[in-house]
Amino acid sequence: MKTIGLIFGSTDSEHDISIKSAGSVFSRFPKDKYHLLPIYITKQGEWVSGNYDQNNFDTLTFPKEKSLIFNFNATSVGLYEAGNETPLNIDGALLILHGPVGEGGMIQGLLKMANIPFTGSELTSSALCMDKAFTHQICEHEGIKMARYQLVSSFADIDHSKLTYPCVIKPSREGSSFGITYAEDEDTLKAGILEAQKYDNRILVEDYINGQELSVAIFKTKKHNIVSWPTQATRFKPVADFEEKYISEVQETLYNPPYSDGVLRRTQKEAAYVFDILDCKHMARVDFFITEDETLYFNEINTIPGFTSVSLYPSIIEKSGMSYEALIEALIEDIL
Protein backbone atom coordinates (compact mmCIF):
# COMPACT_ATOMS: atom_id res chain seq x y z
CA MET A 1 0.00 0.00 0.00
CA LYS A 2 1.40 3.40 -1.01
CA THR A 3 2.12 5.96 1.72
CA ILE A 4 0.87 9.54 1.31
CA GLY A 5 2.14 12.32 3.57
CA LEU A 6 -0.52 14.82 4.62
CA ILE A 7 1.53 17.99 5.15
CA PHE A 8 -0.10 20.82 7.12
CA GLY A 9 0.61 23.61 9.59
CA SER A 10 3.60 25.93 8.81
CA THR A 11 5.15 28.98 10.43
CA ASP A 12 2.95 31.68 8.90
CA SER A 13 -0.32 33.41 9.77
CA GLU A 14 -2.50 30.70 8.21
CA HIS A 15 -1.16 27.91 10.43
CA ASP A 16 -4.47 27.24 12.23
CA ILE A 17 -6.55 27.47 9.05
CA SER A 18 -4.26 24.90 7.45
CA ILE A 19 -4.92 22.52 10.37
CA LYS A 20 -8.68 22.94 9.93
CA SER A 21 -8.40 22.16 6.21
CA ALA A 22 -6.16 19.16 6.92
CA GLY A 23 -8.61 17.90 9.54
CA SER A 24 -11.33 17.72 6.90
CA VAL A 25 -9.01 15.88 4.52
CA PHE A 26 -7.95 13.50 7.32
CA SER A 27 -11.58 12.59 8.06
CA ARG A 28 -12.31 11.78 4.40
CA PHE A 29 -8.97 10.35 3.33
CA PRO A 30 -9.23 6.95 1.51
CA LYS A 31 -7.45 4.98 4.24
CA ASP A 32 -8.57 1.71 2.64
CA LYS A 33 -6.46 2.54 -0.45
CA TYR A 34 -3.45 4.42 0.93
CA HIS A 35 -1.49 4.58 4.16
CA LEU A 36 -1.76 8.09 5.62
CA LEU A 37 1.26 9.74 7.25
CA PRO A 38 0.36 13.07 8.91
CA ILE A 39 3.30 15.51 8.82
CA TYR A 40 2.84 18.63 10.93
CA ILE A 41 4.95 21.79 10.53
CA THR A 42 4.96 23.58 13.89
CA LYS A 43 4.80 27.35 14.28
CA GLN A 44 8.53 27.18 15.04
CA GLY A 45 9.20 25.38 11.75
CA GLU A 46 9.89 21.87 13.05
CA TRP A 47 8.57 18.96 10.97
CA VAL A 48 7.03 16.28 13.20
CA SER A 49 4.86 13.22 12.79
CA GLY A 50 2.88 10.87 14.99
CA ASN A 51 -0.05 8.51 15.28
CA TYR A 52 -2.56 11.37 15.17
CA ASP A 53 -6.33 11.00 15.14
CA GLN A 54 -9.28 13.31 14.50
CA ASN A 55 -9.13 14.68 18.04
CA ASN A 56 -5.66 16.07 17.39
CA PHE A 57 -7.01 18.03 14.43
CA ASP A 58 -10.08 19.19 16.35
CA THR A 59 -7.98 20.47 19.27
CA LEU A 60 -5.04 21.69 17.16
CA THR A 61 -2.59 19.68 19.32
CA PHE A 62 0.08 17.45 17.80
CA PRO A 63 2.54 15.89 20.28
CA LYS A 64 5.96 15.27 18.76
CA GLU A 65 6.40 11.50 18.40
CA LYS A 66 8.89 11.69 15.54
CA SER A 67 11.05 14.61 14.43
CA LEU A 68 11.76 14.77 10.70
CA ILE A 69 14.78 16.24 8.91
CA PHE A 70 15.85 16.76 5.29
CA ASN A 71 19.00 15.20 3.85
CA PHE A 72 19.07 15.75 0.11
CA ASN A 73 20.65 13.54 -2.53
CA ALA A 74 20.14 13.06 -6.24
CA THR A 75 17.86 10.03 -6.30
CA SER A 76 16.26 8.78 -3.07
CA VAL A 77 13.67 10.37 -0.77
CA GLY A 78 15.38 13.15 1.17
CA LEU A 79 13.10 13.26 4.22
CA TYR A 80 14.29 11.25 7.23
CA GLU A 81 13.29 10.47 10.77
CA ALA A 82 15.82 12.28 12.99
CA GLY A 83 18.49 9.89 14.21
CA ASN A 84 17.69 7.35 11.51
CA GLU A 85 19.73 7.04 8.32
CA THR A 86 16.84 5.44 6.42
CA PRO A 87 14.67 7.71 4.24
CA LEU A 88 11.07 8.11 5.30
CA ASN A 89 8.65 5.68 3.70
CA ILE A 90 6.65 8.16 1.63
CA ASP A 91 5.46 7.94 -1.98
CA GLY A 92 3.85 11.37 -2.35
CA ALA A 93 2.67 14.41 -0.43
CA LEU A 94 -0.78 15.93 -0.21
CA LEU A 95 -0.14 19.61 0.53
CA ILE A 96 -2.87 21.19 2.64
CA LEU A 97 -1.00 24.38 3.42
CA HIS A 98 -2.06 28.00 3.16
CA GLY A 99 -0.14 31.27 3.31
CA PRO A 100 3.25 32.47 2.07
CA VAL A 101 5.31 29.62 3.54
CA GLY A 102 3.12 26.67 2.62
CA GLU A 103 1.53 28.07 -0.54
CA GLY A 104 4.26 30.40 -1.77
CA GLY A 105 6.84 27.99 -3.12
CA MET A 106 9.05 27.28 -0.09
CA ILE A 107 7.67 23.84 0.76
CA GLN A 108 7.37 22.99 -2.92
CA GLY A 109 11.10 23.64 -3.38
CA LEU A 110 12.01 21.48 -0.41
CA LEU A 111 9.91 18.55 -1.64
CA LYS A 112 11.30 18.87 -5.17
CA MET A 113 14.83 18.59 -3.79
CA ALA A 114 13.72 15.67 -1.59
CA ASN A 115 12.36 13.74 -4.61
CA ILE A 116 8.85 13.62 -3.15
CA PRO A 117 5.96 14.13 -5.62
CA PHE A 118 3.40 16.60 -4.31
CA THR A 119 -0.03 17.97 -5.13
CA GLY A 120 -0.56 21.48 -6.45
CA SER A 121 1.54 23.97 -8.37
CA GLU A 122 5.32 23.92 -8.65
CA LEU A 123 7.70 26.35 -6.92
CA THR A 124 7.75 29.18 -9.48
CA SER A 125 4.02 29.23 -10.11
CA SER A 126 3.27 29.05 -6.37
CA ALA A 127 5.57 31.99 -5.64
CA LEU A 128 4.16 34.14 -8.45
CA CYS A 129 0.54 33.45 -7.49
CA MET A 130 1.22 34.21 -3.82
CA ASP A 131 2.78 37.58 -4.69
CA LYS A 132 -0.16 39.77 -5.74
CA ALA A 133 2.11 42.36 -7.35
CA PHE A 134 3.73 39.81 -9.65
CA THR A 135 0.28 38.43 -10.44
CA HIS A 136 -0.79 41.95 -11.45
CA GLN A 137 2.24 42.44 -13.69
CA ILE A 138 1.93 39.12 -15.52
CA CYS A 139 -1.84 39.07 -15.94
CA GLU A 140 -2.19 42.72 -16.97
CA HIS A 141 0.55 42.15 -19.56
CA GLU A 142 -1.65 39.36 -20.94
CA GLY A 143 -4.66 41.66 -21.22
CA ILE A 144 -6.51 40.65 -18.04
CA LYS A 145 -8.36 43.60 -16.49
CA MET A 146 -7.48 44.26 -12.84
CA ALA A 147 -7.88 47.15 -10.38
CA ARG A 148 -5.34 49.97 -10.68
CA TYR A 149 -2.63 49.60 -8.06
CA GLN A 150 0.61 50.91 -6.64
CA LEU A 151 3.32 48.72 -5.12
CA VAL A 152 4.89 50.46 -2.12
CA SER A 153 6.82 49.67 1.05
CA SER A 154 5.73 52.70 3.07
CA PHE A 155 3.30 55.63 3.08
CA ALA A 156 6.08 57.85 1.71
CA ASP A 157 6.24 55.78 -1.48
CA ILE A 158 2.64 56.49 -2.53
CA ASP A 159 2.07 58.67 -5.58
CA HIS A 160 -0.95 60.64 -4.33
CA SER A 161 -1.58 62.15 -7.78
CA LYS A 162 -2.57 58.67 -8.98
CA LEU A 163 -4.51 57.71 -5.86
CA THR A 164 -8.30 57.53 -5.71
CA TYR A 165 -10.33 57.10 -2.52
CA PRO A 166 -11.65 54.76 -1.36
CA CYS A 167 -8.81 52.31 -1.79
CA VAL A 168 -7.73 48.95 -0.44
CA ILE A 169 -4.39 48.23 1.23
CA LYS A 170 -3.08 44.69 1.33
CA PRO A 171 0.19 42.82 1.89
CA SER A 172 1.42 41.53 -1.44
CA ARG A 173 2.27 38.06 -0.08
CA GLU A 174 -0.47 37.07 2.36
CA GLY A 175 -3.76 35.21 2.38
CA SER A 176 -7.11 34.89 4.20
CA SER A 177 -7.41 38.70 4.24
CA PHE A 178 -4.72 39.08 6.91
CA GLY A 179 -3.48 42.68 6.92
CA ILE A 180 -6.08 43.96 4.44
CA THR A 181 -7.81 47.29 5.15
CA TYR A 182 -10.14 49.78 3.49
CA ALA A 183 -9.23 53.48 3.42
CA GLU A 184 -11.46 56.47 2.74
CA ASP A 185 -8.95 59.20 3.57
CA GLU A 186 -5.29 59.84 4.31
CA ASP A 187 -5.52 58.91 8.00
CA THR A 188 -7.06 55.50 7.34
CA LEU A 189 -4.59 54.97 4.50
CA LYS A 190 -1.67 55.58 6.89
CA ALA A 191 -3.19 53.17 9.38
CA GLY A 192 -3.72 50.61 6.63
CA ILE A 193 -0.08 50.81 5.53
CA LEU A 194 1.05 50.23 9.12
CA GLU A 195 -1.24 47.20 9.40
CA ALA A 196 0.01 45.71 6.10
CA GLN A 197 3.64 46.25 7.19
CA LYS A 198 3.06 43.72 10.00
CA TYR A 199 2.87 41.03 7.30
CA ASP A 200 5.02 42.15 4.37
CA ASN A 201 7.33 44.88 3.10
CA ARG A 202 5.67 44.69 -0.32
CA ILE A 203 2.31 46.42 -0.08
CA LEU A 204 -0.40 47.00 -2.67
CA VAL A 205 -2.63 50.06 -2.68
CA GLU A 206 -5.48 49.26 -5.05
CA ASP A 207 -8.51 51.11 -6.34
CA TYR A 208 -11.60 49.92 -4.50
CA ILE A 209 -13.95 47.95 -6.77
CA ASN A 210 -17.54 48.44 -5.63
CA GLY A 211 -19.11 45.11 -6.48
CA GLN A 212 -19.36 41.47 -5.53
CA GLU A 213 -16.92 38.55 -5.69
CA LEU A 214 -17.12 35.73 -8.21
CA SER A 215 -15.01 32.59 -7.81
CA VAL A 216 -14.19 29.85 -10.29
CA ALA A 217 -12.84 26.51 -9.05
CA ILE A 218 -10.41 24.75 -11.36
CA PHE A 219 -9.26 21.14 -11.11
CA LYS A 220 -6.93 19.69 -13.74
CA THR A 221 -5.18 16.32 -13.79
CA LYS A 222 -4.35 13.82 -16.50
CA LYS A 223 -7.92 12.48 -16.24
CA HIS A 224 -9.93 15.53 -15.18
CA ASN A 225 -10.50 19.06 -16.46
CA ILE A 226 -13.03 20.98 -14.38
CA VAL A 227 -13.54 24.71 -14.80
CA SER A 228 -16.59 25.47 -12.66
CA TRP A 229 -19.45 27.85 -13.26
CA PRO A 230 -18.75 31.09 -11.34
CA THR A 231 -20.00 31.23 -7.75
CA GLN A 232 -20.72 34.41 -5.81
CA ALA A 233 -19.55 34.73 -2.20
CA THR A 234 -21.57 37.79 -1.24
CA ARG A 235 -19.72 40.41 0.76
CA PHE A 236 -21.56 42.69 3.15
CA LYS A 237 -18.57 44.83 4.17
CA PRO A 238 -16.50 47.02 1.83
CA VAL A 239 -13.78 44.35 2.10
CA ALA A 240 -14.34 40.68 2.94
CA ASP A 241 -12.06 40.49 5.96
CA PHE A 242 -11.00 37.49 8.07
CA GLU A 243 -14.06 37.77 10.33
CA GLU A 244 -16.53 37.79 7.44
CA LYS A 245 -14.77 34.84 5.75
CA TYR A 246 -14.27 32.58 8.75
CA ILE A 247 -16.28 33.76 11.77
CA SER A 248 -19.44 35.57 10.70
CA GLU A 249 -22.49 33.52 9.70
CA VAL A 250 -23.84 36.11 7.25
CA GLN A 251 -21.70 34.94 4.32
CA GLU A 252 -24.00 33.99 1.44
CA THR A 253 -22.97 31.67 -1.39
CA LEU A 254 -24.84 31.89 -4.70
CA TYR A 255 -24.11 29.05 -7.12
CA ASN A 256 -26.22 30.75 -9.78
CA PRO A 257 -25.18 34.42 -9.54
CA PRO A 258 -27.61 37.07 -10.84
CA TYR A 259 -25.55 38.19 -13.84
CA SER A 260 -25.86 37.69 -17.57
CA ASP A 261 -24.90 34.37 -19.09
CA GLY A 262 -22.36 36.14 -21.27
CA VAL A 263 -20.36 37.70 -18.44
CA LEU A 264 -20.45 34.47 -16.41
CA ARG A 265 -19.09 32.52 -19.36
CA ARG A 266 -16.39 35.17 -19.81
CA THR A 267 -15.48 34.84 -16.12
CA GLN A 268 -15.15 31.09 -16.56
CA LYS A 269 -12.98 31.54 -19.66
CA GLU A 270 -10.73 34.17 -18.04
CA ALA A 271 -10.25 31.97 -14.97
CA ALA A 272 -8.99 29.13 -17.14
CA TYR A 273 -6.69 31.55 -18.99
CA VAL A 274 -5.23 32.93 -15.73
CA PHE A 275 -4.64 29.37 -14.48
CA ASP A 276 -2.74 28.53 -17.66
CA ILE A 277 -0.63 31.68 -18.04
CA LEU A 278 0.50 31.38 -14.41
CA ASP A 279 1.40 27.74 -15.12
CA CYS A 280 -0.73 26.38 -12.28
CA LYS A 281 -1.16 22.67 -11.63
CA HIS A 282 -3.97 20.52 -10.23
CA MET A 283 -6.14 23.09 -8.49
CA ALA A 284 -6.88 26.74 -7.88
CA ARG A 285 -9.68 29.08 -6.91
CA VAL A 286 -9.68 32.13 -9.18
CA ASP A 287 -11.40 35.20 -7.72
CA PHE A 288 -12.92 38.17 -9.56
CA PHE A 289 -14.84 41.34 -8.74
CA ILE A 290 -17.96 42.18 -10.74
CA THR A 291 -19.68 45.56 -10.63
CA GLU A 292 -23.37 46.36 -11.01
CA ASP A 293 -22.86 47.16 -14.71
CA GLU A 294 -21.07 43.77 -15.10
CA THR A 295 -17.55 45.10 -15.47
CA LEU A 296 -15.23 42.23 -14.57
CA TYR A 297 -11.91 42.54 -12.71
CA PHE A 298 -9.59 39.65 -11.92
CA ASN A 299 -8.60 39.87 -8.24
CA GLU A 300 -6.33 36.96 -7.24
CA ILE A 301 -5.68 33.23 -7.51
CA ASN A 302 -5.33 30.76 -4.66
CA THR A 303 -3.25 27.69 -5.56
CA ILE A 304 -4.09 25.80 -2.34
CA PRO A 305 -7.60 27.01 -1.49
CA GLY A 306 -9.37 26.20 1.76
CA PHE A 307 -10.29 22.53 2.20
CA THR A 308 -12.53 22.63 5.26
CA SER A 309 -15.95 21.02 5.05
CA VAL A 310 -17.50 24.46 4.46
CA SER A 311 -14.76 25.95 2.25
CA LEU A 312 -15.76 27.43 -1.09
CA TYR A 313 -13.41 25.42 -3.32
CA PRO A 314 -14.53 21.85 -2.48
CA SER A 315 -18.18 22.95 -2.39
CA ILE A 316 -17.91 24.41 -5.91
CA ILE A 317 -16.12 21.30 -7.16
CA GLU A 318 -18.88 19.18 -5.62
CA LYS A 319 -21.50 21.27 -7.44
CA SER A 320 -19.50 20.55 -10.62
CA GLY A 321 -19.96 16.81 -10.12
CA MET A 322 -16.96 15.62 -8.09
CA SER A 323 -17.32 14.72 -4.41
CA TYR A 324 -14.82 15.77 -1.74
CA GLU A 325 -13.61 12.17 -1.42
CA ALA A 326 -13.21 11.78 -5.19
CA LEU A 327 -11.26 15.05 -5.29
CA ILE A 328 -8.73 13.75 -2.75
CA GLU A 329 -8.36 10.44 -4.58
CA ALA A 330 -7.89 12.13 -7.96
CA LEU A 331 -5.13 14.37 -6.55
CA ILE A 332 -3.28 11.40 -5.09
CA GLU A 333 -3.72 9.32 -8.23
CA ASP A 334 -2.20 12.08 -10.36
CA ILE A 335 1.06 12.31 -8.39
CA LEU A 336 1.75 8.58 -8.08
C-alpha positions, -999 to 999 in steps of 0.1 A, spaced: 0 0 0 14 34 -10 21 60 17 9 95 13 21 123 36 -5 148 46 15 180 51 -1 208 71 6 236 96 36 259 88 52 290 104 30 317 89 -3 334 98 -25 307 82 -12 279 104 -45 272 122 -65 275 90 -43 249 75 -49 225 104 -87 229 99 -84 222 62 -62 192 69 -86 179 95 -113 177 69 -90 159 45 -80 135 73 -116 126 81 -123 118 44 -90 104 33 -92 70 15 -75 50 42 -86 17 26 -65 25 -4 -35 44 9 -15 46 42 -18 81 56 13 97 72 4 131 89 33 155 88 28 186 109 49 218 105 50 236 139 48 273 143 85 272 150 92 254 117 99 219 131 86 190 110 70 163 132 49 132 128 29 109 150 0 85 153 -26 114 152 -63 110 151 -93 133 145 -91 147 180 -57 161 174 -70 180 144 -101 192 163 -80 205 193 -50 217 172 -26 197 193 1 174 178 25 159 203 60 153 188 64 115 184 89 117 155 110 146 144 118 148 107 148 162 89 158 168 53 190 152 39 191 158 1 206 135 -25 201 131 -62 179 100 -63 163 88 -31 137 104 -8 154 132 12 131 133 42 143 113 72 133 105 108 158 123 130 185 99 142 177 74 115 197 70 83 168 54 64 147 77 42 111 81 53 86 57 37 66 82 16 55 79 -20 39 114 -23 27 144 -4 -8 159 -2 -1 196 5 -29 212 26 -10 244 34 -21 280 32 -1 313 33 33 325 21 53 296 35 31 267 26 15 281 -5 43 304 -18 68 280 -31 90 273 -1 77 238 8 74 230 -29 111 236 -34 120 215 -4 99 186 -16 113 189 -52 148 186 -38 137 157 -16 124 137 -46 88 136 -31 60 141 -56 34 166 -43 0 180 -51 -6 215 -65 15 240 -84 53 239 -87 77 264 -69 77 292 -95 40 292 -101 33 290 -64 56 320 -56 42 341 -85 5 334 -75 12 342 -38 28 376 -47 -2 398 -57 21 424 -73 37 398 -97 3 384 -104 -8 420 -115 22 424 -137 19 391 -155 -18 391 -159 -22 427 -170 6 422 -196 -16 394 -209 -47 417 -212 -65 406 -180 -84 436 -165 -75 443 -128 -79 471 -104 -53 500 -107 -26 496 -81 6 509 -66 33 487 -51 49 505 -21 68 497 10 57 527 31 33 556 31 61 579 17 62 558 -15 26 565 -25 21 587 -56 -10 606 -43 -16 622 -78 -26 587 -90 -45 577 -59 -83 575 -57 -103 571 -25 -117 548 -14 -88 523 -18 -77 489 -4 -44 482 12 -31 447 13 2 428 19 14 415 -14 23 381 -1 -5 371 24 -38 352 24 -71 349 42 -74 387 42 -47 391 69 -35 427 69 -61 440 44 -78 473 51 -101 498 35 -92 535 34 -115 565 27 -89 592 36 -53 598 43 -55 589 80 -71 555 73 -46 550 45 -17 556 69 -32 532 94 -37 506 66 -1 508 55 11 502 91 -12 472 94 0 457 61 36 462 72 31 437 100 29 410 73 50 421 44 73 449 31 57 447 -3 23 464 -1 -4 470 -27 -26 501 -27 -55 493 -50 -85 511 -63 -116 499 -45 -139 480 -68 -175 484 -56 -191 451 -65 -194 415 -55 -169 386 -57 -171 357 -82 -150 326 -78 -142 298 -103 -128 265 -91 -104 247 -114 -93 211 -111 -69 197 -137 -52 163 -138 -43 138 -165 -79 125 -162 -99 155 -152 -105 191 -165 -130 210 -144 -135 247 -148 -166 255 -127 -195 278 -133 -188 311 -113 -200 312 -78 -207 344 -58 -196 347 -22 -216 378 -12 -197 404 8 -216 427 31 -186 448 42 -165 470 18 -138 443 21 -143 407 29 -121 405 60 -110 375 81 -141 378 103 -165 378 74 -148 348 58 -143 326 87 -163 338 118 -194 356 107 -225 335 97 -238 361 73 -217 349 43 -240 340 14 -230 317 -14 -248 319 -47 -241 290 -71 -262 308 -98 -252 344 -95 -276 371 -108 -256 382 -138 -259 377 -176 -249 344 -191 -224 361 -213 -204 377 -184 -204 345 -164 -191 325 -194 -164 352 -198 -155 348 -161 -152 311 -166 -130 315 -197 -107 342 -180 -103 320 -150 -90 291 -171 -67 316 -190 -52 329 -157 -46 294 -145 -27 285 -177 -6 317 -180 5 314 -144 14 277 -151 -7 264 -123 -12 227 -116 -40 205 -102 -61 231 -85 -69 267 -79 -97 291 -69 -97 321 -92 -114 352 -77 -129 382 -96 -148 413 -87 -180 422 -107 -197 456 -106 -234 464 -110 -229 472 -147 -211 438 -151 -175 451 -155 -152 422 -146 -119 425 -127 -96 396 -119 -86 399 -82 -63 370 -72 -57 332 -75 -53 308 -47 -33 277 -56 -41 258 -23 -76 270 -15 -94 262 18 -103 225 22 -125 226 53 -160 210 51 -175 245 45 -148 260 22 -158 274 -11 -134 254 -33 -145 218 -25 -182 230 -24 -179 244 -59 -161 213 -72 -189 192 -56 -215 213 -74 -195 205 -106 -200 168 -101 -170 156 -81 -173 147 -44 -148 158 -17 -136 122 -14 -132 118 -52 -113 151 -53 -87 138 -28 -84 104 -46 -79 121 -80 -51 144 -66 -33 114 -51 -37 93 -82 -22 121 -104 11 123 -84 18 86 -81 
